[in-house]
Amino acid sequence: MIAIDLRTFVTDYWNTISGKPKTPEVLRRFMIDEELIRHIMAFENPFPCYELIAEDYIIDGDKVCVIGRVLGTHKGNLMGLPPTGKSVDLPFSVMYQIKNDKIVNSRLFFNQMELMNQLGYSIFN
C-alpha cells in the first residue's frame, strides 16, 4: 500500500464508525486487533455513537498516526461511574499498523484526567 491508500483506508474506517453504532462485526471489517475492538466497545456503551474528528495524519511505512478528537455524551456507566449526561470533546492520538487492508496493531493515547475533568469527576475541583 502506498501512503495515500493508508490515509484513505483510515478515513473510510472513521467515516464508517463516527457518529454511528460500533459493533464488533463492523469493526472486524477493518481490523484484527482484538484489543482495539475491546477498547472501542468499552467506550461505545458510555458514549454511544461517539464521533471522531481527524485533525492530522502522519504516515510512515505501514503505520498511520491520527491526531484528533472524540465527541460524545456520557449516557452509560464508565468504569463504574454513572452517566452524567455531559458532553466531552477529548483530544487523542492513535497509531494504527495496517497490513493486508486490516488494522493489526494500535496504540491509543488520551488524557484520562482530562476526560474525568470534562465529566465533572476531577479530584482537583
C-alpha positions as CSV (number, residue, x, y, z in Angstrom):
1,M,0.0,0.0,0.0
2,I,1.2,3.5,-0.7
3,A,0.8,6.3,1.8
4,I,-2.3,7.9,0.3
5,D,-4.1,4.5,0.3
6,L,-3.4,4.1,4.1
7,R,-4.9,7.6,4.7
8,T,-7.9,6.7,2.6
9,F,-8.3,3.4,4.4
10,V,-8.3,5.1,7.9
11,T,-10.6,7.9,6.6
12,D,-13.1,5.3,5.3
13,Y,-12.9,3.4,8.6
14,W,-13.5,6.5,10.7
15,N,-16.4,7.6,8.4
16,T,-17.9,4.2,8.8
17,I,-18.0,4.3,12.6
18,S,-18.1,8.0,13.5
19,G,-21.5,9.0,14.9
20,K,-22.8,5.5,14.4
21,P,-23.2,2.4,16.4
22,K,-20.0,0.5,16.7
23,T,-20.4,-3.3,16.6
24,P,-17.7,-6.0,16.6
25,E,-18.9,-7.1,13.2
26,V,-18.4,-3.6,11.7
27,L,-15.1,-3.2,13.4
28,R,-13.8,-6.6,12.1
29,R,-14.3,-5.4,8.6
30,F,-11.3,-3.0,9.3
31,M,-9.2,-4.8,11.9
32,I,-8.0,-7.9,13.5
33,D,-6.7,-6.0,16.6
34,E,-8.9,-7.5,19.3
35,E,-7.5,-5.2,22.0
36,L,-8.7,-2.2,19.9
37,I,-12.1,-3.8,19.4
38,R,-12.5,-4.3,23.2
39,H,-11.5,-0.7,23.8
40,I,-13.9,0.7,21.3
41,M,-16.8,-1.5,22.7
42,A,-15.9,-0.4,26.2
43,F,-16.4,3.3,25.2
44,E,-19.4,2.7,22.9
45,N,-21.6,1.9,26.0
46,P,-20.9,5.1,28.0
47,F,-20.6,7.3,24.9
48,P,-23.0,5.7,22.3
49,C,-22.4,6.7,18.7
50,Y,-19.5,8.9,19.6
51,E,-17.9,10.9,16.8
52,L,-14.3,11.0,15.6
53,I,-12.8,14.1,14.2
54,A,-9.4,13.8,12.4
55,E,-7.2,16.8,12.6
56,D,-3.9,15.5,11.3
57,Y,-2.3,12.3,9.8
58,I,1.3,11.2,10.0
59,I,2.1,8.2,7.7
60,D,5.3,6.2,7.8
61,G,5.5,2.8,6.1
62,D,2.7,0.6,7.3
63,K,1.8,3.0,10.2
64,V,-0.8,5.8,10.3
65,C,-0.9,8.1,13.3
66,V,-4.1,10.2,13.6
67,I,-4.3,13.2,15.8
68,G,-7.9,14.0,16.5
69,R,-10.8,14.5,18.9
70,V,-13.6,12.3,20.1
71,L,-17.0,13.9,20.8
72,G,-19.7,12.2,22.7
73,T,-22.3,12.4,25.5
74,H,-21.9,10.4,28.7
75,K,-25.0,8.2,28.7
76,G,-23.8,4.9,30.2
77,N,-21.6,3.6,33.0
78,L,-18.0,4.4,32.6
79,M,-15.6,2.4,34.8
80,G,-18.3,2.3,37.5
81,L,-19.2,6.0,37.2
82,P,-22.9,6.6,36.5
83,P,-23.9,8.7,33.4
84,T,-23.6,12.4,33.8
85,G,-25.3,13.5,30.5
86,K,-22.3,15.7,29.9
87,S,-20.7,16.1,26.5
88,V,-17.0,15.6,26.0
89,D,-14.6,16.9,23.5
90,L,-11.4,14.9,24.1
91,P,-8.2,15.2,22.2
92,F,-6.4,12.0,21.5
93,S,-3.9,10.3,19.1
94,V,-3.9,6.8,17.8
95,M,-1.3,4.9,15.8
96,Y,-2.5,2.1,13.5
97,Q,-0.3,-0.6,11.9
98,I,-2.0,-1.8,8.8
99,K,-1.3,-4.9,6.8
100,N,-3.3,-6.6,4.1
101,D,-6.0,-4.0,4.4
102,K,-6.6,-4.6,8.2
103,I,-5.5,-2.8,11.3
104,V,-3.3,-5.4,13.0
105,N,-2.0,-3.3,15.9
106,S,-2.7,0.0,17.5
107,R,-1.6,2.4,20.3
108,L,-4.1,4.9,21.7
109,F,-3.1,7.9,23.7
110,F,-5.5,10.2,25.6
111,N,-5.5,12.1,28.8
112,Q,-7.8,10.2,31.2
113,M,-7.6,13.1,33.7
114,E,-9.0,15.4,31.1
115,L,-11.9,13.0,30.5
116,M,-12.7,12.9,34.2
117,N,-12.5,16.8,34.3
118,Q,-14.9,17.1,31.5
119,L,-17.3,14.7,33.2
120,G,-17.0,16.6,36.5
121,Y,-15.1,13.9,38.4
122,S,-11.9,15.9,38.8
123,I,-10.1,15.3,42.1
124,F,-8.9,18.9,41.8
125,N,-12.3,20.6,41.8
